[in-house]
């Protein structure tokens, strides 16, 4: 069996598939990629199922050695990449040959890239998923990030050939992004001006942010007099607001329940953009209806399928 051997792990490199769904009622986080669009696109490029295990690379990329020939694709954040010393392009397949080293260099835009290999990474599944949940230490490699010396076995390729459809990568944010969000479910628990402020202000992604959530620095979103709630479900994209008034945008490694009121929820079509934010980037929010959210999701799925419109 072919494998890639991690020589240098980068800042944070984890194995992810599309997530550990179906166990949230038992307190098990979903995990999965921060940018699911680029994860699916990279897998499609090399002929994998969308859910195949790939590497999520954050801010500073790794170096990996190949002990056999493997077809690769990198989508998402724009990195300088070489394979055996040869420059390779993002969003296109390339061969990494036996004995060659894959290197990620300078990062230009975006925060996270997905490295998919034909056949996917064949690592032990936990609760039917190969996603790494750092918060619960669950998943392959003991639920931790890859380290130097980690051996990543490559699975057998399925019958489907690499995709010939047009590759339309995610439009990466440059310094920040405006995300669409549906108000609620707890907007009535805030002071009347808080929702207007949420949709008119700019926030900054704090350096204390992580895969669990982005701590956003900006104007205070004040609670009303009866803002205490029982813990309830925390979907990805929920914007929780603790008593400090500084919002938290919940992301892939979020907990399954939480007791802070949620002022809004970022729509599914914009979550991949959110996944490309880095500390120091700005973020603002635009109000969105459920109908508009569904239309945006349909457009995103068409783009993933290679349709520009």
C-alpha positions as CSV (number, residue, x, y, z in Angstrom):
1,X,0.0,0.0,0.0
2,X,1.3,3.5,-0.9
3,X,1.6,6.1,1.8
4,X,2.7,9.7,2.4
5,X,5.1,10.2,5.3
6,X,4.9,13.5,7.1
7,X,8.4,15.2,7.2
8,X,7.2,18.6,8.6
9,X,3.6,18.9,9.8
10,X,3.1,22.7,9.3
11,X,1.1,24.7,11.8
12,X,-2.0,22.5,12.0
13,X,-2.6,19.6,9.6
14,X,-5.5,17.2,10.3
15,X,-7.2,14.3,8.6
16,X,-10.8,15.1,7.8
17,X,-13.7,13.6,5.9
18,X,-17.2,15.3,5.8
19,X,-17.8,14.8,9.5
20,X,-19.0,12.4,12.2
21,X,-22.8,12.9,11.7
22,X,-25.5,11.1,13.6
23,X,-24.0,11.1,17.1
24,X,-24.6,14.7,18.4
25,X,-27.4,13.5,20.7
26,X,-24.7,11.5,22.5
27,X,-22.5,14.6,22.8
28,X,-20.1,13.6,20.0
29,X,-18.9,16.6,17.9
30,X,-19.2,16.4,14.1
31,X,-15.8,17.8,13.2
32,X,-15.1,17.7,9.4
33,X,-13.5,20.3,7.2
34,X,-13.7,24.0,7.9
35,X,-14.2,24.5,4.1
36,X,-16.3,21.7,2.9
37,X,-16.5,23.1,-0.7
38,X,-12.8,22.8,-1.2
39,X,-12.7,19.4,0.5
40,X,-15.3,18.1,-2.0
41,X,-13.8,19.8,-4.9
42,X,-10.3,18.3,-4.3
43,X,-11.8,14.8,-3.9
44,X,-13.8,15.2,-7.1
45,X,-10.6,16.3,-8.9
46,X,-8.9,13.0,-8.1
47,X,-12.0,10.7,-8.6
48,X,-12.8,10.1,-5.0
49,X,-16.2,10.1,-3.2
50,X,-16.8,13.5,-1.7
51,X,-16.5,12.0,1.8
52,X,-13.0,10.5,1.3
53,X,-10.5,11.4,4.0
54,X,-8.1,14.2,3.0
55,X,-5.7,16.6,4.8
56,X,-6.8,20.0,6.0
57,X,-3.8,22.3,6.0
58,X,-4.0,25.5,8.1
59,X,-2.0,28.7,7.6
60,X,1.5,27.0,7.3
61,X,1.7,23.9,5.1
62,X,3.5,20.6,5.7
63,X,6.1,18.6,3.8
64,X,5.4,15.0,2.9
65,X,7.4,12.2,1.2
66,X,5.8,9.7,-1.2
67,X,6.8,6.0,-1.1
68,X,4.8,5.4,-4.4
69,X,3.2,7.2,-7.2
70,X,0.1,9.1,-6.2
71,X,-2.4,11.4,-7.9
72,X,-3.0,14.6,-5.8
73,X,-5.1,17.8,-5.9
74,X,-4.9,20.8,-3.6
75,X,-7.9,23.2,-3.4
76,X,-8.8,26.0,-1.0
77,X,-6.2,28.5,0.3
78,X,-3.6,29.7,-2.2
79,X,-0.2,28.3,-1.3
80,X,3.0,28.0,-3.2
81,X,3.4,24.3,-3.8
82,X,6.1,22.1,-5.3
83,X,6.2,18.3,-6.0
84,X,9.7,16.9,-6.4
85,X,10.8,20.5,-6.9
86,X,8.4,21.2,-9.7
87,X,5.8,24.0,-9.2
88,X,2.3,22.6,-9.2
89,X,-1.0,24.5,-9.6
90,X,-3.9,24.7,-7.3
91,X,-7.2,23.2,-8.3
92,X,-5.7,20.8,-10.8
93,X,-4.5,17.2,-10.4
94,X,-0.8,16.4,-10.4
95,X,1.4,13.4,-9.9
96,X,3.7,12.9,-6.9
97,X,6.2,10.2,-7.8
98,X,7.9,7.7,-5.6
99,X,10.7,9.3,-3.6
100,X,9.5,12.8,-4.2
101,X,8.6,15.4,-1.6
102,X,5.5,17.6,-1.6
103,X,6.2,21.0,-0.1
104,X,3.9,23.8,0.9
105,X,5.5,27.2,0.8
106,X,4.2,30.7,1.1
107,X,0.5,31.3,1.7
108,X,-1.1,34.1,-0.3
109,X,-4.8,34.1,0.3
110,X,-7.2,32.0,2.4
111,X,-6.4,30.1,5.5
112,X,-7.0,26.4,4.8
113,X,-6.2,24.1,1.9
114,X,-7.4,20.5,1.3
115,X,-4.9,17.9,0.0
116,X,-6.8,15.0,-1.6
117,X,-5.1,11.9,-2.9
118,X,-6.6,9.4,-5.3
119,X,-8.0,6.6,-3.1
120,X,-8.2,8.8,0.0
121,X,-6.3,8.3,3.2
122,X,-7.0,4.8,4.5
123,X,-6.9,5.3,8.3
124,X,-9.0,3.7,11.0
125,X,-12.6,5.2,11.2
126,X,-14.1,6.1,14.6
127,X,-18.0,6.0,14.6
128,X,-17.9,5.5,10.8
129,X,-15.8,8.7,10.2
130,X,-12.2,9.6,9.6
131,X,-12.6,13.2,10.8
132,X,-10.3,14.4,13.5
133,X,-12.1,16.2,16.4
134,X,-9.4,18.0,18.3
135,X,-11.7,19.1,21.0
136,X,-12.7,15.5,21.9
137,X,-9.5,13.7,20.8
138,X,-11.5,11.5,18.5
139,X,-10.7,10.2,15.1
140,X,-7.6,8.7,13.3
141,X,-4.2,9.2,14.9
142,X,-5.8,9.2,18.3
143,X,-7.7,12.4,17.5
144,X,-4.7,14.6,17.1
145,X,-3.1,16.6,14.3
146,X,-0.4,14.9,12.2
147,X,3.1,15.1,13.5
148,X,6.6,14.5,12.0
149,X,6.9,10.8,11.1
150,X,3.2,10.2,10.8
151,X,2.5,7.6,8.0
152,X,-0.6,8.3,6.0
153,X,-1.7,5.2,4.1
154,X,-3.4,5.8,0.7
155,X,-6.4,3.7,-0.1
156,X,-7.1,1.8,-3.3
157,X,-8.6,4.0,-6.0
158,X,-12.3,3.4,-6.9
159,X,-13.4,2.8,-10.5
160,X,-14.4,6.5,-11.2
161,X,-11.8,8.4,-13.2
162,X,-10.5,11.8,-12.1
163,X,-13.1,14.5,-12.9
164,X,-13.2,16.1,-16.3
165,X,-15.8,18.7,-15.2
166,X,-14.9,22.4,-15.0
167,X,-13.1,23.2,-11.8
168,X,-14.6,26.3,-10.2
169,X,-12.7,26.9,-7.0
170,X,-14.1,28.9,-4.0
171,X,-13.7,32.6,-4.4
172,X,-11.3,33.2,-1.5
173,X,-11.7,36.2,0.9
174,X,-9.0,38.7,0.8
175,X,-8.6,40.2,4.2
176,X,-12.2,39.6,5.2
177,X,-15.6,38.6,4.0
178,X,-19.3,39.5,4.3
179,X,-21.3,36.5,5.4
180,X,-25.1,36.1,5.1
181,X,-26.9,35.1,8.2
182,X,-30.5,34.3,9.3
183,X,-31.5,36.2,12.5
184,X,-32.1,34.0,15.5
185,X,-33.2,31.8,17.0
186,X,-32.7,34.0,20.2
187,X,-32.6,37.5,18.8
188,X,-35.5,38.5,21.1
189,X,-33.2,38.0,24.1
190,X,-30.9,40.9,23.1
191,X,-31.3,44.6,23.6
192,X,-33.3,46.1,20.6
193,X,-30.2,47.7,19.1
194,X,-28.0,44.6,19.2
195,X,-29.4,42.9,16.1
196,X,-29.0,46.2,14.0
197,X,-25.4,46.5,15.3
198,X,-24.7,42.9,14.5
199,X,-25.7,43.5,10.9
200,X,-24.0,46.9,10.5
201,X,-20.7,46.5,12.3
202,X,-17.4,44.9,11.3
203,X,-15.7,42.4,13.6
204,X,-12.2,41.1,13.6
205,X,-11.3,37.4,14.0
206,X,-9.3,37.1,17.2
207,X,-6.0,35.2,17.5
208,X,-7.7,33.0,20.2
209,X,-10.0,31.5,17.5
210,X,-9.7,27.9,16.4
211,X,-11.6,25.1,14.7
212,X,-14.2,25.1,17.5
213,X,-15.1,28.7,16.8
214,X,-14.0,32.2,15.9
215,X,-14.0,34.7,18.7
216,X,-15.0,38.0,17.1
217,X,-13.8,41.4,18.4
218,X,-16.0,44.4,17.8
219,X,-18.9,46.3,19.4
220,X,-20.7,44.8,22.3
221,X,-24.0,43.0,21.5
222,X,-25.9,43.5,24.8
223,X,-28.1,40.9,26.3
224,X,-31.6,41.8,27.4
225,X,-32.8,41.4,31.0
226,X,-33.9,37.7,30.5
227,X,-31.2,36.3,28.3
228,X,-30.4,33.1,30.2
229,X,-31.4,30.0,28.3
230,X,-31.2,26.2,28.8
231,X,-28.4,24.6,26.8
232,X,-29.6,23.7,23.3
233,X,-28.3,22.5,20.0
234,X,-25.4,24.4,18.3
235,X,-25.5,24.0,14.5
236,X,-22.4,25.0,12.6
237,X,-22.6,28.7,11.8
238,X,-24.4,29.6,15.0
239,X,-23.3,33.0,16.4
240,X,-23.3,32.7,20.2
241,X,-23.0,35.8,22.3
242,X,-21.8,35.3,25.9
243,X,-22.3,38.0,28.6
244,X,-19.2,39.8,27.4
245,X,-21.2,40.8,24.3
246,X,-18.4,39.6,22.0
247,X,-19.9,37.1,19.5
248,X,-18.5,33.6,18.8
249,X,-19.0,32.0,15.3
250,X,-19.2,28.3,15.9
251,X,-17.3,26.2,13.3
252,X,-16.4,22.5,12.6
253,X,-15.2,21.4,16.0
254,X,-18.1,23.1,17.9
255,X,-19.6,21.5,20.9
256,X,-23.0,19.8,20.4
257,X,-24.9,22.0,22.8
258,X,-24.4,25.4,24.4
259,X,-26.0,27.8,26.9
260,X,-25.3,31.2,25.3
261,X,-28.1,32.8,23.3
262,X,-27.6,32.8,19.5
263,X,-28.3,36.1,17.7
264,X,-28.0,34.7,14.2
265,X,-26.9,31.7,12.1
266,X,-24.6,31.9,9.1
267,X,-26.1,30.2,6.0
268,X,-24.6,26.9,4.7
269,X,-23.6,28.4,1.4
270,X,-21.3,30.9,3.1
271,X,-19.7,28.5,5.6
272,X,-16.8,27.6,3.3
273,X,-16.0,31.3,3.0
274,X,-16.0,31.5,6.8
275,X,-13.7,28.5,6.9
276,X,-11.1,30.5,4.9
277,X,-10.8,33.3,7.5
278,X,-7.6,33.8,9.4
279,X,-6.9,35.6,12.7
280,X,-6.8,39.4,12.0
281,X,-9.3,39.1,9.1
282,X,-12.5,41.2,9.2
283,X,-16.0,39.8,9.0
284,X,-19.4,41.4,8.7
285,X,-22.9,40.0,8.4
286,X,-25.8,40.6,6.0
287,X,-29.4,39.6,6.9
288,X,-30.8,36.7,4.8
289,X,-34.1,34.9,4.5
290,X,-34.5,31.1,4.5
291,X,-35.6,31.3,0.8
292,X,-32.4,33.3,-0.1
293,X,-30.3,30.8,1.9
294,X,-31.7,27.9,-0.1
295,X,-31.1,29.7,-3.4
296,X,-27.5,30.5,-2.4
297,X,-26.9,26.8,-1.5
298,X,-28.3,25.7,-4.9
299,X,-25.9,28.2,-6.6
300,X,-23.0,26.8,-4.6
301,X,-23.8,23.2,-5.5
302,X,-24.1,24.2,-9.2
303,X,-20.7,25.8,-9.0
304,X,-19.2,22.7,-7.4
305,X,-20.6,20.7,-10.3
306,X,-18.8,23.0,-12.8
307,X,-21.6,25.4,-13.7
308,X,-20.5,29.0,-13.4
309,X,-24.0,30.5,-13.3
